[in-house]
Amino acid sequence: MIHQFNVSDEIYNKLMTYSEDKSSDNNHRLAGNLENEFNLKKYSGEIQPFILEELYKIKPLMDYFKDLHLLHPKGLPLTLSDLWVNHQKKYEFNPFHNHSGVFSFIIFLKIPYTSEEQSLISPGKKSNGDKAGKLCFYYLDQNKEGGINQLTLDVDKKWERTGLIFKSSLNHVVWPFYSDGIRITVSGNLLMDSSNARG
């Protein structure tokens, strides 16, 4: 359902450079309650080969994609349709949402905190469900009371230079953190490219 991958130094350095490009505001297209979100679509050609290479290694997701070919007789290829960067500050968050396309990814470039730090300063530190700084995925589970299950990931400094690939329809939340610094992530969506399809 959710698959982690490592980011090479070459791709990481490119993304860090691209993440500084604030020429194209992207807030109006995203759910994030963040001040600084920027469109990086012009760099898709540089990043698409790397993302597709990682995706093709993941058998469960590729099996799912092959099933989608039933929707079109020619088995359409995947293309990177959206690419953007989030510069998340203290108290900002990404509410419950999902993405367009078939697959989505998140690449963690810079995370200015550790889980241990958040657990000390979070306003929910005494609760039984503290979510400060965490990334949570939500999915239907008929065997669970309430019918919804969650996967909570303690995404902190240790996650820098890694990424996640998942089905775009998977709902998720990025909860606020409570320390100083900027959390920088690059995300994108992959869809089936019908631009050259016939019939």
SEKOL-150388 format. One record per residue: chain; z, y, x of N, C-alpha, C, CB in turn; residue number from 1. Coordinates in steps of 0.1 Angstrom, whole numbers, always signed. Each point is the difference from the previous one (the first is absolute). Glycine has a CB too. Layout:
SITE,A,Z,Y,X,Z,Y,X,Z,Y,X,Z,Y,X,NUM
...
This chain:
SITE,A,+0,-12,+8,+0,+12,-8,+0,+13,+9,+12,-13,-18,1
SITE,A,-3,+13,+27,+1,+12,+10,+0,-6,+14,+13,+14,-17,2
SITE,A,-22,-9,+25,-2,-6,+13,+1,+11,+11,-15,-18,-10,3
SITE,A,+23,+15,+20,+2,+10,+11,-9,-3,+11,+24,+2,-6,4
SITE,A,-29,+9,+13,-8,-1,+12,+4,+10,+10,-19,-8,-14,5
SITE,A,+15,+5,+27,+2,+9,+11,-11,+10,+2,+14,-18,+11,6
SITE,A,-11,+29,-6,-11,+11,+3,-1,+1,+15,+5,+12,-22,7
SITE,A,-18,-14,+26,-3,+2,+15,+3,+14,+5,-17,-18,-2,8
SITE,A,+19,+19,+15,+2,+13,+5,-11,+10,-2,+14,-11,+18,9
SITE,A,-27,+5,-18,-11,+8,-2,-1,+6,-14,-12,-14,+17,10
SITE,A,+15,+6,-27,+0,+4,-14,+12,+10,-2,-12,-21,-8,11
SITE,A,+23,+17,+13,+12,+8,-2,-2,+15,+5,+14,-21,+2,12
SITE,A,-20,+21,+10,-2,+14,+6,-10,+8,-8,+5,-10,+23,13
SITE,A,-16,+3,-28,-10,+7,-8,+7,+5,-13,-18,-15,+9,14
SITE,A,+26,+7,-15,+6,+4,-13,+10,+11,+3,-2,-23,-9,15
SITE,A,+10,+23,+20,+9,+11,+3,-8,+13,+1,+16,-16,+12,16
SITE,A,-28,+15,-6,-8,+12,+2,-5,+5,-14,-7,-7,+23,17
SITE,A,+2,-3,-31,-6,+4,-13,+11,+5,-9,-17,-18,+3,18
SITE,A,+29,+13,-1,+11,+5,-9,+4,+14,+1,+9,-23,+2,19
SITE,A,-14,+30,+9,+2,+14,+2,-10,+9,-7,+10,-6,+22,20
SITE,A,-20,-1,-28,-10,+8,-7,+5,+3,-14,-19,-12,+13,21
SITE,A,+22,+25,-15,+5,+5,-13,-10,+9,-7,+23,-2,+9,22
SITE,A,-36,-1,-7,-10,+9,-5,-4,-3,-14,-9,+2,+22,23
SITE,A,+13,-14,-27,-4,-4,-14,+12,-5,-8,-23,-6,+8,24
SITE,A,+28,+15,-16,+12,-4,-9,-4,-12,-9,+8,+24,+1,25
SITE,A,+2,-33,-3,-3,-12,-8,+11,-1,-11,-11,-11,+20,26
SITE,A,+20,+20,-22,+11,-1,-10,-5,-3,-14,+13,+15,+14,27
SITE,A,-24,-8,-18,-5,-1,-13,-5,-14,-4,-6,+24,+1,28
SITE,A,+4,-33,+9,-6,-13,-2,+11,-11,+2,-22,+8,+8,29
SITE,A,+34,-4,-5,+11,-10,+3,+12,+2,-8,-9,-1,+23,30
SITE,A,+17,-9,-25,+12,+0,-8,+12,+6,+8,-8,-20,-13,31
SITE,A,+7,+21,+26,+12,+4,+8,+6,+13,-4,-10,-13,+18,32
SITE,A,+23,+13,-18,+8,+13,-1,+3,+5,+14,+10,-8,-22,33
SITE,A,-21,+11,+29,+0,+4,+14,-8,+13,+1,+2,-24,+8,34
SITE,A,+2,+33,+1,-7,+12,+2,-12,-2,+8,+21,+12,-1,35
SITE,A,-21,-21,+10,-11,-1,+10,-7,-13,-1,+11,+16,+15,36
SITE,A,-22,-17,-22,-9,-12,+0,-14,+5,+2,+16,-12,-16,37
SITE,A,-23,+5,+25,-13,+5,+4,-11,-11,+0,+11,+17,+14,38
SITE,A,-23,-14,-18,-11,-9,-1,-6,-2,+14,-5,+7,-23,39
SITE,A,+3,-20,+27,-5,-4,+13,-13,-8,-2,+23,+1,+10,40
SITE,A,-30,+1,-21,-11,-8,-3,-11,+1,+10,+5,+3,-24,41
SITE,A,-6,+8,+31,-11,+2,+10,+2,-9,+12,-3,+23,-8,42
SITE,A,+15,-29,+9,+2,-10,+11,-1,-14,-4,+15,+17,+10,43
SITE,A,-19,-20,-22,-1,-14,-5,-8,-9,+9,+3,+9,-23,44
SITE,A,-14,-4,+28,-9,-8,+8,+6,-5,+13,-18,+13,-9,45
SITE,A,+28,-5,+14,+7,-5,+12,+11,-10,-3,-4,+22,+9,46
SITE,A,+9,-22,-21,+12,-9,-4,-5,-12,-8,+15,+20,+0,47
SITE,A,-25,-19,-7,-4,-12,-9,-2,-13,+8,-11,+17,-14,48
SITE,A,+4,-17,+25,-1,-13,+7,+13,-7,+4,-21,+8,+9,49
SITE,A,+31,+0,-5,+13,-5,+3,+7,-6,-12,+2,+16,+19,50
SITE,A,-3,-9,-30,+7,-4,-12,-6,-13,-6,+6,+24,-5,51
SITE,A,-20,-24,+5,-7,-12,-5,+3,-12,+9,-18,+15,-10,52
SITE,A,+19,-13,+23,+3,-11,+9,+14,-6,-3,-15,+11,+18,53
SITE,A,+24,-2,-21,+14,-5,-3,+0,-7,-13,+10,+19,+13,54
SITE,A,-17,-13,-23,+0,-6,-13,-7,-14,+0,-1,+23,-10,55
SITE,A,-9,-25,+17,-7,-13,+0,+8,-11,+7,-21,+13,+1,56
SITE,A,+32,-9,+5,+9,-10,+6,+9,-6,-10,-1,+12,+22,57
SITE,A,+2,-6,-34,+11,-3,-10,-7,-9,-11,+13,+22,+5,58
SITE,A,-11,-35,-4,-6,-9,-9,+3,+2,-15,+0,-16,+19,59
SITE,A,+13,+18,-23,+2,+2,-14,-7,+12,-6,+22,-10,+4,60
SITE,A,-23,+21,+4,-7,+12,-6,-15,-2,+0,+19,+14,+9,61
SITE,A,-24,-21,+1,-14,-3,+0,-4,-9,-11,-1,+4,+25,62
SITE,A,+9,-14,-28,-2,-9,-11,-1,+8,-13,+11,-19,+12,63
SITE,A,-1,+28,-14,+0,+9,-11,-13,+8,-1,+25,+1,+1,64
SITE,A,-30,+4,+10,-12,+8,+0,-12,-8,-3,+10,+15,+17,65
SITE,A,-10,-27,-13,-12,-9,-3,+0,-3,-15,+1,-10,+23,66
SITE,A,+10,+9,-29,+0,-2,-15,-5,+12,-7,+20,-14,+3,67
SITE,A,-18,+26,+3,-6,+12,-6,-15,+1,+0,+21,+12,+7,68
SITE,A,-27,-20,+2,-15,-1,+1,-6,-5,-14,+2,-3,+25,69
SITE,A,+7,-3,-33,-5,-4,-13,-5,+11,-8,+16,-19,+1,70
SITE,A,-10,+31,+2,-4,+12,-7,-14,+5,+3,+24,+6,-1,71
SITE,A,-30,-10,+12,-13,+4,+4,-7,-12,+7,+8,+25,+2,72
SITE,A,-20,-28,-6,-6,-12,+6,-3,+0,+15,-10,-3,-22,73
SITE,A,+10,+15,+28,-4,+1,+14,+12,+1,+9,-21,+11,-7,74
SITE,A,+33,-12,+2,+12,+0,+9,+0,+13,+8,-1,-25,+1,75
SITE,A,+5,+36,-7,+0,+13,+7,+9,+1,+12,-6,+10,-22,76
SITE,A,+2,-2,+32,+9,+1,+12,+11,+11,-3,-19,-6,+15,77
SITE,A,+29,+6,-7,+11,+10,-1,-3,+12,+8,+16,-19,-3,78
SITE,A,-12,+30,-2,-1,+13,+8,+12,+8,-2,-25,+0,-3,79
SITE,A,+28,+8,+13,+12,+9,+0,-4,+12,-8,+8,-9,+23,80
SITE,A,-2,+10,-35,-4,+11,-9,+9,+13,+1,-9,-18,-15,81
SITE,A,+21,+16,+19,+10,+11,+1,+8,-2,+13,+1,+3,-25,82
SITE,A,+2,+9,+31,+9,+0,+12,+8,+13,+0,-17,-15,+13,83
SITE,A,+30,+14,-12,+8,+12,+0,+12,-2,+9,-9,+6,-23,84
SITE,A,+16,+6,+26,+12,+0,+7,+11,+7,-8,-13,+0,+22,85
SITE,A,+25,-6,-21,+12,+6,-6,+9,+5,+11,-2,-15,-21,86
SITE,A,+7,+27,+20,+10,+6,+8,+13,+1,-8,-17,+12,+15,87
SITE,A,+25,-21,-16,+11,-1,-9,+13,+6,+7,-10,-20,-12,88
SITE,A,+16,+30,+5,+12,+6,+5,+12,-5,-7,-13,+21,+6,89
SITE,A,+25,-17,-1,+13,-3,-6,-1,+3,-15,+12,+4,+22,90
SITE,A,-7,-13,-31,+1,+2,-14,-13,-2,-8,+19,+15,+5,91
SITE,A,-30,-15,+2,-13,-3,-7,-1,-15,-3,-11,+20,+12,92
SITE,A,+2,-23,-21,-2,-15,-4,-13,-2,-6,+25,-2,-3,93
SITE,A,-29,-11,+2,-12,-4,-7,+5,-8,-12,-14,-1,+21,94
SITE,A,+12,+6,-33,+5,-7,-12,-8,-13,-3,+7,+22,-9,95
SITE,A,-2,-29,-1,-6,-13,-4,-15,+2,-3,+22,-7,-10,96
SITE,A,-30,+0,+17,-15,+1,-1,-7,-12,+5,+2,+25,+1,97
SITE,A,-15,-25,-3,-9,-10,+7,-12,+8,+4,+9,-20,-13,98
SITE,A,-19,+12,+19,-12,+7,+5,-13,-5,-7,+12,+2,+22,99
SITE,A,-22,+5,-19,-13,-5,-5,-6,-9,+10,-4,+22,-12,100
SITE,A,-7,-29,+9,-7,-9,+9,+5,-14,-2,-3,+18,+16,101
SITE,A,+0,-26,-6,+4,-15,+0,+12,-2,+9,-24,-6,-4,102
SITE,A,+23,+11,+16,+11,-1,+10,+4,+14,+4,-8,-23,+8,103
SITE,A,+21,+24,-4,+5,+13,+6,+8,-3,+13,+1,+11,-23,104
SITE,A,+1,-1,+31,+8,-2,+12,+8,+12,+3,-17,-16,+9,105
SITE,A,+28,+14,-2,+8,+11,+5,+2,-3,+15,+12,+3,-22,106
SITE,A,-14,+7,+31,+3,-1,+14,+11,+10,+4,-24,-8,+4,107
SITE,A,+34,+3,+2,+12,+8,+4,-2,+5,+14,+15,-14,-16,108
SITE,A,-17,+27,+16,-2,+7,+13,+13,+5,+6,-23,+6,-7,109
SITE,A,+31,+1,-1,+12,+6,+5,+11,-1,-11,-13,+15,+16,110
SITE,A,+25,-20,-12,+11,-1,-10,+12,+5,+7,-10,-20,-12,111
SITE,A,+16,+32,+8,+10,+7,+8,+14,-5,-3,-15,+19,+0,112
SITE,A,+17,-31,-4,+13,-5,-3,+1,-15,+1,+4,+19,-15,113
SITE,A,+9,-24,+17,+2,-15,-1,+7,-3,-13,+2,-1,+25,114
SITE,A,-3,-11,-29,+7,-4,-13,+15,+2,+1,-18,-17,-4,115
SITE,A,+23,+15,+16,+15,+2,+2,+4,+14,-2,+0,-19,+16,116
SITE,A,-8,+29,-11,+2,+14,-2,+0,+3,-15,-10,+6,+22,117
SITE,A,+0,-11,-29,-1,+3,-14,+12,-6,-8,-25,+1,+2,118
SITE,A,+30,-12,+2,+11,-6,-8,+13,+7,+2,-11,-22,+3,119
SITE,A,+12,+31,+8,+12,+8,+2,-1,+13,-8,+2,-10,+22,120
SITE,A,-14,+16,-24,-1,+13,-6,-5,+0,-14,-3,+9,+23,121
SITE,A,-2,-20,-28,-6,-1,-13,+11,+4,-11,-16,-18,+8,122
SITE,A,+12,+25,-18,+9,+3,-11,+3,-13,-8,-9,+23,-2,123
SITE,A,+1,-34,+4,+2,-12,-7,+6,-11,+9,-19,+6,-14,124
SITE,A,+26,-2,+25,+5,-9,+10,+11,-9,-6,-6,+16,+17,125
SITE,A,+12,-12,-28,+11,-9,-6,-6,-8,-12,+17,+17,+8,126
SITE,A,-29,-15,-11,-6,-7,-12,-4,-14,+4,-8,+22,-10,127
SITE,A,+5,-30,+0,-5,-14,+3,-15,-1,+1,+20,-9,-11,128
SITE,A,-26,+21,+11,-15,+1,+1,-5,+12,+7,-1,-13,-21,129
SITE,A,+7,+16,+32,-4,+11,+8,-15,-1,+5,+24,+3,+8,130
SITE,A,-32,+6,-11,-14,+0,+4,-5,+10,+9,-3,-10,-22,131
SITE,A,+12,+18,+29,-3,+11,+8,-10,-5,+11,+22,+11,-4,132
SITE,A,-34,-4,+5,-10,-3,+10,-8,-12,-2,+15,+12,+15,133
SITE,A,-13,-20,-26,-6,-13,-1,-13,+1,-8,+23,-10,+1,134
SITE,A,-31,-1,+2,-12,-2,-8,+1,-12,-9,-14,+10,+19,135
SITE,A,+12,-8,-32,+2,-11,-9,-13,-3,-8,+25,+7,-2,136
SITE,A,-28,-20,+1,-11,-5,-8,+6,-6,-12,-15,-3,+20,137
SITE,A,+8,+5,-32,+4,-6,-12,-11,-8,-6,+16,+19,-4,138
SITE,A,-12,-31,-1,-10,-9,-6,+6,-8,-11,-12,-1,+21,139
SITE,A,+3,-4,-31,+5,-8,-11,+5,-13,+4,-16,+12,-15,140
SITE,A,+27,-17,+9,+5,-13,+3,+6,-6,-13,+5,+7,+24,141
SITE,A,-12,-16,-30,+4,-5,-13,+13,-8,+1,-24,-1,-7,142
SITE,A,+28,-3,+19,+12,-8,+1,+12,+8,+3,-14,-18,+9,143
SITE,A,+12,+31,-9,+12,+9,+3,+3,+8,-13,-7,+2,+24,144
SITE,A,+20,-1,-26,+5,+8,-11,-5,+15,+1,+20,-15,-3,145
SITE,A,-26,+20,-7,-6,+13,+0,-15,-1,+4,+22,+9,+6,146
SITE,A,-26,-20,+0,-14,-2,+3,-6,+7,+12,-2,-3,-24,147
SITE,A,+10,+11,+31,-5,+8,+12,+8,-4,+12,-8,+19,-15,148
SITE,A,+1,-22,+26,+7,-3,+12,-4,+11,+10,-1,-25,-4,149
SITE,A,+9,+26,+15,-3,+10,+10,+2,-6,+14,+7,+18,-16,150
SITE,A,-16,-12,+25,+1,-4,+14,+4,+13,+7,-17,-19,-1,151
SITE,A,+29,+20,+7,+4,+12,+7,-1,-2,+15,+16,+5,-18,152
SITE,A,-23,+5,+24,-3,-1,+15,+8,+12,+7,-23,-11,-4,153
SITE,A,+31,+7,+14,+7,+10,+8,-9,+6,+10,+22,-12,-4,154
SITE,A,-31,+20,+0,-10,+6,+9,+6,+11,+7,-19,-6,-15,155
SITE,A,+21,+4,+29,+6,+11,+8,-8,+0,+13,+23,-3,-11,156
SITE,A,-16,+9,+22,-7,+2,+13,-7,-13,+5,+17,+18,+5,157
SITE,A,-10,-30,-8,-6,-12,+5,-14,-3,-6,+24,-9,+3,158
SITE,A,-27,+15,-13,-13,-2,-7,-12,+8,+6,+13,-6,-21,159
SITE,A,-10,+15,+30,-10,+8,+5,-11,-9,+7,+16,+20,+3,160
SITE,A,-29,-17,-4,-11,-7,+5,-2,-13,-7,+5,+10,+22,161
SITE,A,+0,-11,-35,-3,-12,-8,-6,+5,-13,+18,-14,+10,162
SITE,A,-24,+5,-18,-5,+4,-13,+2,-11,-10,-17,+14,+11,163
SITE,A,+14,-11,-24,+0,-10,-11,-13,+1,-8,+26,+2,-1,164
SITE,A,-31,-14,-2,-11,-1,-9,+4,-7,-13,-16,-1,+20,165
SITE,A,+12,+6,-32,+4,-6,-12,-10,+3,-11,+24,+2,+7,166
SITE,A,-23,-10,-18,-9,+3,-11,+3,+14,-6,-1,-24,-6,167
SITE,A,-10,+32,+4,+2,+14,-4,+8,+2,-13,-22,+4,+11,168
SITE,A,+21,-15,-20,+7,+1,-13,+15,-1,+1,-20,-9,-10,169
SITE,A,+25,+5,+22,+15,-2,+2,+7,+13,-1,-5,-21,+14,170
SITE,A,+15,+22,-23,+7,+12,-1,+11,+1,+11,-4,+0,-25,171
SITE,A,+6,+12,+29,+10,+2,+11,+6,+15,+0,-13,-17,+14,172
SITE,A,+24,+18,-7,+7,+13,+1,+4,+2,+14,+8,-2,-23,173
SITE,A,-9,+14,+28,+5,+4,+13,+12,+10,-3,-22,-3,+13,174
SITE,A,+34,-2,-10,+12,+7,-4,+3,+11,+11,+9,-20,-12,175
SITE,A,-2,+31,+8,+3,+11,+9,+9,-5,+11,-4,+16,-18,176
SITE,A,+3,-9,+30,+10,-2,+11,+8,+13,+1,-15,-17,+12,177
SITE,A,+25,+16,-4,+10,+11,+0,+3,+6,+14,+10,-10,-21,178
SITE,A,-19,+7,+31,+2,+6,+13,-12,+9,+3,+13,-21,+8,179
SITE,A,-12,+28,+3,-10,+10,+4,-12,-8,+6,+17,+18,+4,180
SITE,A,-28,-11,-3,-12,-6,+6,-11,-3,-11,+15,-10,+18,181
SITE,A,-27,+7,-13,-11,-3,-9,-4,-15,+1,-8,+24,+3,182
SITE,A,+6,-30,-14,-5,-14,-1,-15,+1,-2,+22,-9,-10,183
SITE,A,-29,+4,+19,-15,+1,+0,-6,-14,-3,+0,+20,+16,184
SITE,A,-7,-21,-27,-7,-13,-3,-15,+4,-4,+22,-11,-8,185
SITE,A,-31,+1,+11,-14,+1,-4,-2,-11,-9,-8,+11,+21,186
SITE,A,+1,-8,-33,-3,-10,-10,-14,+0,-4,+24,+2,-8,187
SITE,A,-29,-12,+2,-14,-1,-5,-2,-11,-10,-7,+9,+22,188
SITE,A,-4,-8,-29,-4,-10,-10,-14,-5,+4,+13,+12,-18,189
SITE,A,-14,-25,+15,-13,-7,+2,-5,-5,-14,+7,-7,+24,190
SITE,A,-20,+10,-26,-6,-5,-13,-13,-7,+3,+11,+19,-12,191
SITE,A,-16,-25,+2,-13,-7,+1,-11,+10,+0,+9,-21,-11,192
SITE,A,-18,+20,+21,-10,+10,+2,-13,-4,-8,+9,+6,+23,193
SITE,A,-11,+1,-34,-12,-3,-9,-12,+9,+3,+16,-9,-17,194
SITE,A,-15,+18,+27,-10,+10,+2,-14,-6,+3,+18,+15,+9,195
SITE,A,-19,-27,-4,-13,-6,+3,-3,-12,-9,+2,+8,+23,196
SITE,A,+7,-10,-33,-2,-11,-9,-12,+2,-9,+25,-5,+0,197
SITE,A,-31,-6,-4,-11,-1,-9,+3,-10,-11,-17,+8,+18,198
SITE,A,+13,-5,-30,+1,-10,-11,+14,-3,-3,-21,-9,+6,199
